[in-house]
């Protein structure tokens, strides 16, 4: 495990500022680019809430102080030159003053051959199939059939994963796991469960597991 560096090792610019890229710790989406000085960085670490230096108002700015859209800090990491920061956060509410989740909402270029993929985007697409009920869509068909059909498919895909895994067929197991993941996500939407719900549950188990390991080591 790496040792945390000291604030004095960071390279602030001639105005005493350092850029801070704020990223959602769960979705990994870039939320905003802001600036910190040494004081705001210290406040951020003490409160575990993002605090920036407003270049327009020339004053400290505790994110969410008036709007309530605070950002709980998970970690702060400096780049190799120690002149820029990545701040991983768990946000409460939108990051942008325009009310959007992220400040980065204006596409400039998109490759026709390469496409981004994320579980969040897939979830949004699946939600769309439930709301719009696109004709001929297998996902819409599952939602129309309801919870019993969805659960049956989850059970079937679990069995397929077991069969592929037992056969030690890596390629087929990957394929079946992807099928299982898709059907589980359909179940999640049907039951109103979000990726964040599952992420938080896994995170809480990680903390518990870490504590158990520590207790065993001290005995």
NORDAMO-V79399 format. One record per pair of residues at least 4 apart in sequence whose C-alpha atoms are under 8 Angstrom apart, sorted by the first residue. I is the first residue (numbers start at 0). J is the second residue. D is the distance in whole Angstrom. If there is no record, write none. Layout:
<<I & J & D> <I & J & D>>
This chain:
<<4 & 8 & 7> <5 & 9 & 7> <6 & 37 & 7> <8 & 81 & 7> <9 & 77 & 8> <9 & 81 & 5> <9 & 82 & 6> <10 & 17 & 7> <10 & 80 & 8> <10 & 81 & 6> <10 & 82 & 5> <10 & 83 & 8> <11 & 15 & 5> <11 & 16 & 5> <11 & 17 & 5> <11 & 36 & 7> <11 & 82 & 6> <12 & 16 & 5> <12 & 17 & 6> <12 & 82 & 8> <15 & 36 & 6> <15 & 37 & 7> <16 & 34 & 6> <16 & 35 & 5> <16 & 36 & 5> <16 & 37 & 8> <16 & 52 & 8> <17 & 34 & 6> <17 & 35 & 5> <17 & 36 & 6> <17 & 82 & 6> <17 & 83 & 6> <17 & 84 & 7> <18 & 32 & 7> <18 & 33 & 6> <18 & 34 & 5> <18 & 35 & 6> <18 & 82 & 8> <18 & 83 & 5> <18 & 84 & 6> <19 & 32 & 6> <19 & 33 & 5> <19 & 34 & 5> <19 & 35 & 7> <19 & 83 & 6> <19 & 84 & 5> <19 & 85 & 6> <19 & 86 & 6> <20 & 29 & 7> <20 & 30 & 8> <20 & 31 & 6> <20 & 32 & 5> <20 & 33 & 7> <20 & 83 & 8> <20 & 84 & 6> <20 & 85 & 5> <20 & 86 & 6> <21 & 29 & 6> <21 & 30 & 5> <21 & 31 & 5> <21 & 32 & 6> <21 & 33 & 8> <21 & 85 & 6> <21 & 86 & 5> <21 & 87 & 6> <21 & 88 & 7> <22 & 27 & 6> <22 & 28 & 6> <22 & 29 & 4> <22 & 30 & 5> <22 & 31 & 7> <22 & 85 & 7> <22 & 86 & 6> <22 & 87 & 5> <22 & 88 & 6> <23 & 27 & 5> <23 & 28 & 5> <23 & 29 & 6> <23 & 30 & 7> <23 & 87 & 6> <23 & 88 & 5> <23 & 89 & 6> <23 & 90 & 7> <24 & 28 & 8> <24 & 73 & 7> <24 & 87 & 5> <24 & 88 & 5> <24 & 89 & 6> <25 & 89 & 7> <25 & 195 & 7> <25 & 198 & 7> <26 & 119 & 7> <28 & 101 & 8> <29 & 101 & 7> <29 & 103 & 7> <30 & 94 & 6> <30 & 95 & 8> <30 & 100 & 7> <30 & 101 & 4> <30 & 102 & 6> <30 & 103 & 7> <31 & 94 & 7> <31 & 95 & 7> <31 & 101 & 6> <31 & 102 & 5> <31 & 103 & 7> <33 & 51 & 7> <33 & 52 & 8> <34 & 51 & 6> <34 & 52 & 6> <34 & 53 & 7> <34 & 54 & 8> <35 & 39 & 6> <35 & 40 & 6> <35 & 50 & 7> <35 & 51 & 5> <35 & 52 & 5> <36 & 40 & 6> <36 & 51 & 7> <36 & 52 & 6> <37 & 41 & 6> <38 & 42 & 6> <39 & 43 & 6> <39 & 50 & 5> <39 & 51 & 5> <39 & 52 & 6> <39 & 59 & 7> <39 & 60 & 8> <40 & 44 & 6> <40 & 50 & 7> <40 & 51 & 7> <41 & 45 & 6> <42 & 46 & 6> <42 & 47 & 8> <42 & 48 & 8> <42 & 50 & 7> <43 & 47 & 5> <43 & 48 & 5> <43 & 49 & 5> <43 & 50 & 5> <43 & 72 & 8> <44 & 48 & 7> <44 & 72 & 8> <47 & 71 & 6> <47 & 72 & 5> <47 & 73 & 8> <48 & 61 & 8> <48 & 62 & 7> <48 & 69 & 7> <48 & 70 & 6> <48 & 71 & 5> <48 & 72 & 5> <49 & 61 & 6> <49 & 62 & 6> <49 & 69 & 7> <49 & 70 & 6> <49 & 71 & 7> <49 & 72 & 7> <50 & 59 & 7> <50 & 60 & 6> <50 & 61 & 4> <50 & 62 & 6> <51 & 59 & 6> <51 & 60 & 5> <51 & 61 & 6> <51 & 62 & 7> <52 & 57 & 7> <52 & 58 & 6> <52 & 59 & 5> <52 & 60 & 6> <53 & 57 & 5> <53 & 58 & 5> <53 & 59 & 6> <53 & 60 & 6> <54 & 58 & 7> <60 & 64 & 8> <62 & 68 & 7> <62 & 69 & 5> <62 & 70 & 7> <63 & 67 & 4> <63 & 68 & 4> <63 & 69 & 4> <63 & 70 & 7> <64 & 68 & 8> <64 & 69 & 7> <67 & 91 & 8> <67 & 92 & 8> <68 & 90 & 7> <68 & 91 & 5> <68 & 92 & 5> <68 & 93 & 6> <68 & 94 & 7> <69 & 90 & 6> <69 & 91 & 5> <69 & 92 & 7> <70 & 88 & 6> <70 & 89 & 6> <70 & 90 & 4> <70 & 91 & 6> <71 & 88 & 5> <71 & 89 & 5> <71 & 90 & 6> <71 & 91 & 8> <72 & 86 & 7> <72 & 87 & 6> <72 & 88 & 4> <72 & 89 & 6> <73 & 86 & 8> <73 & 87 & 5> <73 & 88 & 5> <73 & 89 & 7> <74 & 86 & 6> <74 & 87 & 5> <74 & 88 & 7> <75 & 84 & 7> <75 & 85 & 6> <75 & 86 & 5> <75 & 87 & 6> <76 & 84 & 6> <76 & 85 & 5> <76 & 86 & 7> <77 & 81 & 5> <77 & 82 & 7> <77 & 83 & 6> <77 & 84 & 4> <77 & 85 & 6> <78 & 82 & 7> <78 & 83 & 6> <78 & 84 & 6> <78 & 85 & 8> <90 & 94 & 8> <92 & 100 & 7> <93 & 98 & 6> <93 & 99 & 5> <93 & 100 & 4> <93 & 101 & 7> <94 & 98 & 7> <94 & 99 & 7> <94 & 100 & 5> <94 & 101 & 5> <94 & 102 & 7> <95 & 99 & 5> <95 & 100 & 6> <95 & 101 & 6> <95 & 102 & 5> <109 & 114 & 8> <110 & 114 & 7> <116 & 120 & 7> <116 & 121 & 8> <117 & 121 & 6> <118 & 122 & 6> <119 & 123 & 6> <119 & 194 & 8> <120 & 124 & 6> <121 & 125 & 6> <122 & 126 & 6> <122 & 184 & 7> <122 & 188 & 8> <123 & 127 & 6> <124 & 128 & 6> <125 & 129 & 7> <125 & 138 & 7> <125 & 185 & 7> <125 & 188 & 8> <126 & 130 & 6> <126 & 188 & 7> <127 & 131 & 6> <127 & 132 & 8> <128 & 132 & 5> <128 & 133 & 6> <128 & 136 & 7> <128 & 138 & 6> <128 & 139 & 5> <129 & 138 & 7> <129 & 139 & 6> <129 & 142 & 6> <132 & 136 & 8> <132 & 139 & 5> <133 & 139 & 6> <134 & 139 & 8> <135 & 139 & 8> <135 & 140 & 8> <136 & 140 & 6> <137 & 141 & 6> <138 & 142 & 6> <138 & 185 & 8> <139 & 143 & 6> <140 & 144 & 6> <141 & 145 & 6> <141 & 148 & 7> <141 & 149 & 6> <142 & 146 & 8> <142 & 149 & 8> <142 & 185 & 8> <142 & 189 & 7> <144 & 148 & 6> <144 & 149 & 8> <145 & 149 & 6> <145 & 189 & 8> <146 & 150 & 6> <146 & 186 & 7> <146 & 189 & 7> <147 & 151 & 6> <148 & 152 & 6> <149 & 153 & 6> <149 & 182 & 7> <149 & 185 & 7> <149 & 186 & 6> <150 & 154 & 6> <150 & 186 & 7> <151 & 155 & 6> <152 & 156 & 6> <152 & 182 & 7> <153 & 157 & 6> <153 & 179 & 6> <153 & 182 & 6> <153 & 183 & 6> <154 & 158 & 6> <155 & 159 & 6> <156 & 160 & 6> <156 & 175 & 7> <156 & 176 & 8> <156 & 178 & 7> <156 & 179 & 5> <156 & 182 & 8> <157 & 161 & 6> <157 & 179 & 6> <158 & 162 & 6> <159 & 163 & 6> <159 & 175 & 6> <160 & 164 & 6> <160 & 172 & 6> <160 & 175 & 5> <160 & 176 & 6> <160 & 179 & 8> <161 & 165 & 6> <162 & 166 & 6> <163 & 167 & 6> <163 & 168 & 6> <163 & 169 & 8> <163 & 171 & 6> <163 & 172 & 5> <163 & 175 & 8> <164 & 168 & 6> <164 & 169 & 7> <164 & 172 & 6> <167 & 172 & 8> <168 & 172 & 6> <169 & 173 & 6> <170 & 174 & 6> <171 & 175 & 6> <172 & 176 & 6> <173 & 177 & 6> <174 & 178 & 6> <175 & 179 & 6> <176 & 180 & 6> <177 & 181 & 6> <178 & 182 & 6> <179 & 183 & 6> <180 & 184 & 6> <181 & 185 & 6> <182 & 186 & 6> <183 & 187 & 6> <184 & 188 & 6> <185 & 189 & 6> <186 & 190 & 6> <187 & 191 & 6> <187 & 192 & 5> <187 & 193 & 7> <188 & 192 & 6> <188 & 193 & 7> <192 & 196 & 6> <192 & 197 & 8> <193 & 197 & 7> <194 & 198 & 6> <195 & 199 & 6> <196 & 200 & 6> <197 & 201 & 6> <198 & 202 & 6> <199 & 203 & 6> <200 & 204 & 6> <201 & 205 & 6> <202 & 206 & 6> <203 & 207 & 6> <204 & 208 & 6> <205 & 209 & 6> <206 & 210 & 6> <207 & 211 & 6> <208 & 212 & 6> <209 & 213 & 6> <210 & 214 & 6> <211 & 215 & 6> <212 & 216 & 6> <213 & 217 & 6> <214 & 218 & 6>>
